[in-house]
Amino acid sequence: MATRRQAGVAVRVLFRGAWGFASGPGMKGLVGRVERALKMARGLSAHLSRPAALAEVPAVQATLRKRPRRDPREVPLEDKARLLATLHRELLVFEPRTKASTVAYEDLGGQKRLLTSEGTDLRTELLAVYQYTTAQGRAGARIGAVKDEFGSVEHGWEHLEDRQRPQEVARRLARKLACQLDGVRPRGGSPPCVLSPILTGLFGHEALGHLCEADLAEHGAFAGLQGQQVAPEELTLVDTNHTSGGFGNLRYDDEGVRARPVRLIHRGQLAGLMADREYAAALGVPPTGSARAESFHVRPLIRMRNTIFTSGSAELAELFSGIRDGYYCVDFKGGQMEMNSAFHVGVQEGYEIRGGEVGRPVAGLAISGLATEALKRIALVGRDFGMESGVCGKGQEAYTSDGGPHLRVDSGGIVVGARR
């Protein structure tokens, strides 16, 4: 375990519709960074096909504080190591076939300050705890590998002591690992599927959310479909800057814009886009407070915060009722999407559905399809709600949460296969 400290400054300049950017460690050389950013912008300004402009926003002077019950920076490394070692021991108790496990833990603290020529002076205290755990097991010739992750930007070390106790994490990992070691192999086809809140959230994030980021939307599968019906009327997808337990919670983004929720799909219609100030000006819409930078080393990009489907009206039993032969997809390990809305997801915990009941565990299950087509096949939206936290990669890492209720997707919406 190690502690790393870093400090630095980034400079962004908008000159005659062109951006310049420079960054570096510490305050020394700040004038040089300003000059480099300006020189870059000047050089690019003569070769623009579409000059950038910024949507007007009010200047902000504020200090945003975090008040964890136990600041993770004040917790001795020995205490952290002791808690994480407990997880390894508990995992062997719940699943003796475990052969190896790893725990990657990190916490973040500090301060970020944004100063603009428009008068914004925004100081934000930083706080985050994040844990990513993997486990590998063997049963005869079969090998299984699973993962678990969670994080918080509102709670400190108490999040691991109280909310995500090692015993609970170990129990989740053991259940997923047993599924991979004992499960039957999936049959191919396109049967009905019930998606848990975790898979619902992944579907909303990977297959739909990225297509609603303004910098990607113009070349994606939803281009030109604003205001059109793309899903059943009961379906609403929101990217919000704040929800209980949200790993993507924030009050202002890295352009100093007051963050607000945005409906991406409302009552089945494609409704809105996440936009920074530049895209907001180009589209003639208010910015959504979605511009986020991983660190001072990089410029802000349009990013999701907490992307969630709102709950519907169906009881859980209704989602399984009448399914003679299908699959219940509970948790995933890895997923990807394409700009044509194609998705492919590995399911690390899944079960057969037989005669309307959850049946045997399934190992090596993979689901794929086109999100634009799968949306049309959503038959029922559950009354429940769940959410998972993780790290989204889009050239940069960003903390996000995704979730929603259980969803039932009828035959023809999802293609089922086996992972290699």
C-alpha positions as CSV (number, residue, x, y, z in Angstrom):
1,M,0.0,0.0,0.0
2,A,1.3,3.5,-0.8
3,T,0.4,7.1,-0.6
4,R,0.8,9.4,-3.6
5,R,0.5,13.2,-3.6
6,Q,0.2,15.4,-6.6
7,A,-0.6,19.1,-7.3
8,G,-0.7,21.0,-10.5
9,V,-2.5,23.6,-12.7
10,A,-4.3,23.3,-16.0
11,V,-4.9,26.3,-18.3
12,R,-7.6,26.4,-21.0
13,V,-7.9,29.3,-23.4
14,L,-10.6,30.0,-26.0
15,F,-9.4,32.3,-28.7
16,R,-11.4,33.2,-31.8
17,G,-13.3,29.9,-31.5
18,A,-10.3,27.7,-30.9
19,W,-9.2,25.9,-27.7
20,G,-5.7,25.8,-26.3
21,F,-4.7,23.7,-23.3
22,A,-1.6,23.3,-21.2
23,S,-0.9,21.7,-17.8
24,G,1.9,20.9,-15.4
25,P,2.8,20.1,-11.8
26,G,2.9,22.9,-9.2
27,M,2.5,26.6,-9.7
28,K,6.0,27.2,-11.0
29,G,5.9,27.9,-14.7
30,L,2.2,29.0,-14.7
31,V,2.8,32.0,-17.0
32,G,4.5,29.7,-19.5
33,R,1.5,27.4,-19.5
34,V,-0.8,30.3,-20.2
35,E,1.4,31.3,-23.1
36,R,1.5,27.8,-24.5
37,A,-2.2,27.5,-24.3
38,L,-2.8,30.8,-26.0
39,K,-0.2,30.0,-28.7
40,M,-2.0,26.7,-29.4
41,A,-5.4,28.4,-29.7
42,R,-4.0,31.1,-32.0
43,G,-2.5,28.5,-34.2
44,L,-5.7,26.5,-34.5
45,S,-8.0,29.5,-34.9
46,A,-7.0,30.0,-38.6
47,H,-8.0,26.5,-39.5
48,L,-11.5,26.0,-38.0
49,S,-14.5,24.7,-39.9
50,R,-16.8,25.2,-36.9
51,P,-15.5,27.8,-34.3
52,A,-16.4,27.0,-30.7
53,A,-18.6,29.3,-28.6
54,L,-19.7,29.0,-25.0
55,A,-23.2,29.0,-23.5
56,E,-23.6,31.8,-21.0
57,V,-23.6,30.8,-17.3
58,P,-23.6,32.8,-14.1
59,A,-20.3,33.3,-12.4
60,V,-20.0,31.3,-9.1
61,Q,-18.1,32.1,-5.9
62,A,-18.4,29.1,-3.5
63,T,-16.6,26.6,-1.4
64,L,-18.0,23.1,-1.4
65,R,-17.0,21.0,1.6
66,K,-17.2,17.3,2.5
67,R,-17.8,16.0,6.0
68,P,-17.1,12.3,6.3
69,R,-17.5,10.7,9.6
70,R,-14.0,9.2,9.3
71,D,-11.7,10.8,6.8
72,P,-9.9,8.0,5.0
73,R,-6.6,10.0,4.9
74,E,-6.5,9.8,8.7
75,V,-7.0,6.0,8.9
76,P,-3.6,4.2,9.4
77,L,-2.4,2.0,6.6
78,E,-2.3,-0.9,9.0
79,D,-6.1,-0.6,9.7
80,K,-6.8,-0.5,6.0
81,A,-4.7,-3.6,5.4
82,R,-6.3,-5.4,8.3
83,L,-9.9,-4.8,7.0
84,L,-9.0,-5.8,3.5
85,A,-7.3,-9.0,4.7
86,T,-10.5,-9.9,6.5
87,L,-12.2,-10.0,3.1
88,H,-9.8,-12.6,1.8
89,R,-10.4,-14.8,4.9
90,E,-14.2,-14.4,4.7
91,L,-14.2,-15.3,1.0
92,L,-12.6,-18.7,1.8
93,V,-15.3,-19.3,4.4
94,F,-18.1,-18.7,2.0
95,E,-16.5,-20.4,-1.0
96,P,-13.6,-22.9,-0.1
97,R,-12.9,-23.4,-3.8
98,T,-11.4,-20.0,-4.1
99,K,-7.8,-20.2,-5.2
100,A,-6.9,-16.5,-5.4
101,S,-8.3,-13.1,-4.7
102,T,-7.1,-9.5,-5.1
103,V,-8.3,-6.3,-3.6
104,A,-7.6,-2.9,-5.2
105,Y,-8.5,-0.1,-2.8
106,E,-8.0,3.6,-3.2
107,D,-9.1,6.8,-1.5
108,L,-8.9,10.4,-2.6
109,G,-8.8,13.6,-0.7
110,G,-7.7,17.2,-1.4
111,Q,-9.0,20.4,-3.0
112,K,-9.8,21.5,-6.6
113,R,-10.1,25.2,-7.5
114,L,-11.6,26.7,-10.7
115,L,-10.8,30.3,-11.6
116,T,-12.2,31.8,-14.8
117,S,-12.0,35.2,-16.6
118,E,-15.8,35.4,-16.2
119,G,-15.5,35.7,-12.4
120,T,-16.0,32.1,-11.2
121,D,-13.9,31.1,-8.1
122,L,-15.1,27.7,-7.1
123,R,-13.3,25.6,-4.4
124,T,-14.3,22.0,-4.1
125,E,-13.1,19.6,-1.4
126,L,-12.4,16.1,-2.9
127,L,-13.4,12.9,-1.2
128,A,-13.7,9.4,-2.6
129,V,-13.3,5.7,-1.5
130,Y,-13.3,2.9,-4.1
131,Q,-12.7,-0.8,-3.9
132,Y,-12.3,-3.3,-6.8
133,T,-12.1,-7.0,-5.8
134,T,-11.5,-10.1,-7.9
135,A,-11.7,-13.8,-7.1
136,Q,-10.7,-16.9,-9.0
137,G,-11.7,-20.5,-8.2
138,R,-11.5,-24.0,-9.6
139,A,-13.8,-27.0,-9.6
140,G,-12.2,-29.9,-11.4
141,A,-11.3,-28.7,-14.9
142,R,-13.6,-25.6,-14.6
143,I,-12.1,-22.3,-13.7
144,G,-14.2,-19.2,-12.7
145,A,-13.2,-15.6,-12.3
146,V,-15.5,-12.8,-10.9
147,K,-15.3,-9.2,-9.7
148,D,-17.0,-6.8,-7.3
149,E,-16.7,-3.0,-7.1
150,F,-18.2,-0.1,-5.1
151,G,-17.4,3.4,-4.2
152,S,-18.6,6.6,-2.5
153,V,-17.9,10.3,-2.9
154,E,-20.0,11.3,0.1
155,H,-18.8,8.9,2.9
156,G,-15.3,8.2,4.1
157,W,-13.8,5.1,5.7
158,E,-17.1,4.4,7.4
159,H,-18.4,3.3,4.0
160,L,-16.2,0.2,4.2
161,E,-16.8,-0.4,7.9
162,D,-20.6,0.0,7.9
163,R,-22.1,0.0,4.4
164,Q,-19.8,-2.4,2.5
165,R,-18.5,-4.7,5.2
166,P,-16.0,-7.4,4.2
167,Q,-18.4,-10.2,5.0
168,E,-21.0,-8.8,2.6
169,V,-18.5,-8.3,-0.2
170,A,-17.2,-11.8,0.3
171,R,-20.7,-13.3,0.3
172,R,-21.4,-11.5,-3.1
173,L,-18.2,-12.8,-4.6
174,A,-18.8,-16.3,-3.3
175,R,-22.2,-16.4,-4.9
176,K,-20.9,-15.2,-8.2
177,L,-18.0,-17.6,-8.2
178,A,-20.3,-20.6,-7.3
179,C,-22.4,-19.6,-10.3
180,Q,-19.3,-19.9,-12.6
181,L,-18.1,-23.1,-11.0
182,D,-21.4,-25.0,-10.8
183,G,-23.5,-23.4,-13.6
184,V,-24.8,-25.1,-16.7
185,R,-23.7,-23.8,-20.1
186,P,-26.1,-21.4,-21.9
187,R,-28.0,-22.4,-25.0
188,G,-27.9,-20.0,-27.9
189,G,-30.8,-18.0,-29.3
190,S,-32.8,-14.9,-28.4
191,P,-35.1,-15.9,-25.5
192,P,-36.9,-13.7,-23.0
193,C,-34.5,-12.2,-20.5
194,V,-35.0,-10.5,-17.1
195,L,-32.3,-8.0,-16.2
196,S,-31.5,-7.1,-12.6
197,P,-31.0,-3.5,-11.6
198,I,-27.2,-4.0,-12.1
199,L,-27.7,-5.2,-15.7
200,T,-30.4,-2.6,-16.3
201,G,-27.9,0.1,-15.2
202,L,-25.2,-1.3,-17.4
203,F,-27.6,-1.3,-20.3
204,G,-28.6,2.3,-19.6
205,H,-24.9,3.4,-19.3
206,E,-23.1,1.5,-22.1
207,A,-25.8,0.9,-24.7
208,L,-27.8,4.2,-24.3
209,G,-26.0,6.7,-22.1
210,H,-22.9,7.2,-24.3
211,L,-25.2,7.7,-27.3
212,C,-26.7,10.7,-25.4
213,E,-23.4,12.5,-24.7
214,A,-23.5,15.4,-27.1
215,D,-20.0,15.0,-28.3
216,L,-20.9,11.4,-29.4
217,A,-24.5,11.8,-30.3
218,E,-24.2,13.4,-33.7
219,H,-22.5,10.2,-35.0
220,G,-24.4,7.6,-33.0
221,A,-27.5,5.5,-33.5
222,F,-29.8,8.2,-32.0
223,A,-28.7,10.9,-34.4
224,G,-31.7,12.8,-35.7
225,L,-34.2,10.9,-33.5
226,Q,-34.8,13.6,-30.8
227,G,-38.4,13.7,-29.9
228,Q,-39.2,10.3,-31.5
229,Q,-40.5,7.2,-29.7
230,V,-37.6,4.8,-29.2
231,A,-38.9,2.7,-26.3
232,P,-42.2,1.8,-24.5
233,E,-44.0,4.7,-22.9
234,E,-43.3,3.4,-19.4
235,L,-39.5,3.7,-19.8
236,T,-37.7,6.8,-18.6
237,L,-33.9,7.2,-18.4
238,V,-32.3,10.0,-16.5
239,D,-28.7,11.2,-15.9
240,T,-28.7,13.0,-12.6
241,N,-26.1,14.9,-10.7
242,H,-27.4,13.7,-7.4
243,T,-29.1,10.5,-6.1
244,S,-28.8,8.8,-2.7
245,G,-25.5,6.9,-2.7
246,G,-24.6,8.1,-6.2
247,F,-20.9,7.7,-7.0
248,G,-21.3,10.4,-9.7
249,N,-22.8,13.0,-7.4
250,L,-21.6,16.6,-7.9
251,R,-23.0,20.1,-7.5
252,Y,-20.9,21.9,-10.1
253,D,-18.9,20.5,-13.0
254,D,-15.4,21.4,-14.1
255,E,-16.6,24.4,-16.1
256,G,-18.3,25.9,-13.1
257,V,-21.8,25.0,-14.3
258,R,-24.4,24.2,-11.8
259,A,-25.2,20.5,-12.4
260,R,-28.8,19.5,-13.1
261,P,-30.6,16.3,-14.1
262,V,-31.3,15.6,-17.7
263,R,-33.9,13.2,-19.1
264,L,-32.3,11.2,-21.9
265,I,-35.5,9.1,-22.6
266,H,-38.8,10.4,-21.3
267,R,-41.9,8.2,-21.5
268,G,-40.2,6.3,-24.3
269,Q,-39.2,9.3,-26.3
270,L,-35.6,10.4,-26.9
271,A,-35.7,13.6,-24.9
272,G,-32.3,15.2,-24.1
273,L,-28.5,15.2,-24.3
274,M,-25.7,15.7,-21.8
275,A,-23.9,18.9,-22.9
276,D,-20.9,21.0,-21.8
277,R,-20.9,24.8,-22.5
278,E,-19.6,24.4,-26.0
279,Y,-22.1,21.8,-27.2
280,A,-24.9,23.6,-25.4
281,A,-24.1,26.8,-27.4
282,A,-24.0,24.8,-30.6
283,L,-27.3,23.0,-29.9
284,G,-29.1,26.0,-28.4
285,V,-29.8,24.2,-25.1
286,P,-28.7,24.9,-21.5
287,P,-25.5,23.1,-20.3
288,T,-26.2,20.2,-18.0
289,G,-23.1,20.4,-15.8
290,S,-21.6,17.2,-17.4
291,A,-18.1,18.4,-18.1
292,R,-15.6,16.4,-16.0
293,A,-11.9,16.0,-16.1
294,E,-10.0,13.1,-14.5
295,S,-7.3,15.4,-13.2
296,F,-5.5,18.6,-14.0
297,H,-3.5,16.7,-16.7
298,V,-6.5,16.6,-19.1
299,R,-9.3,18.9,-20.3
300,P,-12.9,18.2,-19.3
301,L,-15.1,15.9,-21.4
302,I,-18.9,15.3,-21.4
303,R,-19.4,12.5,-18.9
304,M,-22.3,10.7,-17.3
305,R,-22.9,11.1,-13.6
306,N,-25.6,8.8,-12.3
307,T,-27.5,7.2,-15.1
308,I,-30.7,5.5,-14.0
309,F,-34.0,4.2,-15.3
310,T,-36.9,5.3,-13.2
311,S,-39.1,2.6,-11.6
312,G,-42.2,1.2,-13.3
313,S,-45.3,-0.6,-12.1
314,A,-44.7,-4.3,-12.4
315,E,-44.2,-6.6,-9.4
316,L,-41.1,-8.8,-9.5
317,A,-43.1,-12.0,-9.9
318,E,-44.8,-10.5,-13.0
319,L,-41.5,-10.2,-14.8
320,F,-40.8,-13.9,-14.6
321,S,-44.4,-15.1,-15.1
322,G,-45.1,-16.8,-18.3
323,I,-41.5,-17.3,-19.3
324,R,-41.2,-20.9,-20.3
325,D,-37.5,-20.8,-21.2
326,G,-35.3,-17.8,-20.6
327,Y,-32.5,-16.2,-18.6
328,Y,-32.2,-14.0,-15.5
329,C,-29.1,-11.8,-15.8
330,V,-28.0,-10.6,-12.4
331,D,-24.4,-9.3,-12.6
332,F,-21.9,-8.6,-15.3
333,K,-18.1,-8.8,-15.9
334,G,-17.1,-6.6,-18.7
335,G,-19.1,-4.9,-21.4
336,Q,-18.7,-2.8,-24.5
337,M,-20.8,-0.8,-26.9
338,E,-20.5,0.6,-30.4
339,M,-21.8,3.8,-31.9
340,N,-24.5,1.9,-33.8
341,S,-25.8,0.8,-30.4
342,A,-24.4,-2.7,-30.6
343,F,-23.6,-4.1,-27.1
344,H,-21.8,-7.2,-25.8
345,V,-21.8,-8.1,-22.1
346,G,-20.4,-11.0,-20.1
347,V,-22.7,-12.1,-17.3
348,Q,-20.9,-13.4,-14.2
349,E,-24.1,-14.2,-12.4
350,G,-27.0,-15.6,-14.3
351,Y,-29.8,-18.2,-13.9
352,E,-32.2,-20.1,-16.1
353,I,-35.8,-19.2,-16.0
354,R,-38.0,-22.3,-16.5
355,G,-41.8,-22.2,-16.2
356,G,-41.8,-18.7,-14.7
357,E,-39.3,-19.6,-11.9
358,V,-35.7,-18.9,-11.4
359,G,-33.8,-22.2,-11.9
360,R,-30.2,-23.4,-12.3
361,P,-27.2,-21.1,-12.3
362,V,-25.6,-20.5,-15.7
363,A,-21.8,-20.3,-16.3
364,G,-20.2,-18.4,-19.2
365,L,-23.3,-16.5,-20.2
366,A,-22.9,-13.6,-22.7
367,I,-25.6,-11.3,-24.0
368,S,-25.5,-9.0,-27.1
369,G,-27.7,-7.1,-29.5
370,L,-28.6,-3.7,-30.7
371,A,-29.9,-1.3,-28.0
372,T,-32.2,0.4,-30.4
373,E,-33.9,-2.9,-31.1
374,A,-33.7,-4.2,-27.5
375,L,-35.5,-1.1,-26.3
376,K,-38.5,-1.9,-28.4
377,R,-38.7,-5.4,-26.8
378,I,-38.9,-4.2,-23.2
379,A,-42.2,-5.6,-22.0
380,L,-42.3,-4.8,-18.3
381,V,-40.6,-2.3,-15.9
382,G,-40.3,-3.3,-12.3
383,R,-41.4,-1.3,-9.3
384,D,-38.1,-1.9,-7.5
385,F,-34.8,0.0,-7.8
386,G,-31.1,-0.8,-7.4
387,M,-27.8,0.8,-8.3
388,E,-24.1,0.0,-8.7
389,S,-21.0,2.2,-8.6
390,G,-18.0,2.0,-10.9
391,V,-15.5,3.7,-13.0
392,C,-16.3,4.8,-16.6
393,G,-13.5,5.0,-19.2
394,K,-13.8,7.4,-22.1
395,G,-10.2,8.2,-22.6
396,Q,-10.3,9.4,-19.0
397,E,-11.7,7.7,-15.8
398,A,-14.8,9.1,-14.1
399,Y,-16.8,7.9,-11.1
400,T,-20.3,7.0,-12.0
401,S,-23.4,5.1,-10.8
402,D,-25.9,3.2,-12.9
403,G,-29.1,1.5,-12.1
404,G,-32.9,1.2,-12.2
405,P,-35.5,-1.5,-11.7
406,H,-35.7,-5.0,-13.0
407,L,-36.6,-5.1,-16.7
408,R,-38.2,-7.8,-18.8
409,V,-37.0,-8.0,-22.5
410,D,-39.1,-10.2,-24.7
411,S,-37.8,-12.7,-27.3
412,G,-35.9,-11.1,-30.1
413,G,-34.4,-8.3,-28.0
414,I,-31.3,-9.9,-26.7
415,V,-29.0,-12.5,-28.2
416,V,-27.7,-15.2,-25.8
417,G,-24.5,-17.0,-26.3
418,A,-21.5,-18.4,-24.4
419,R,-18.4,-16.4,-23.4
420,R,-15.1,-17.8,-24.7
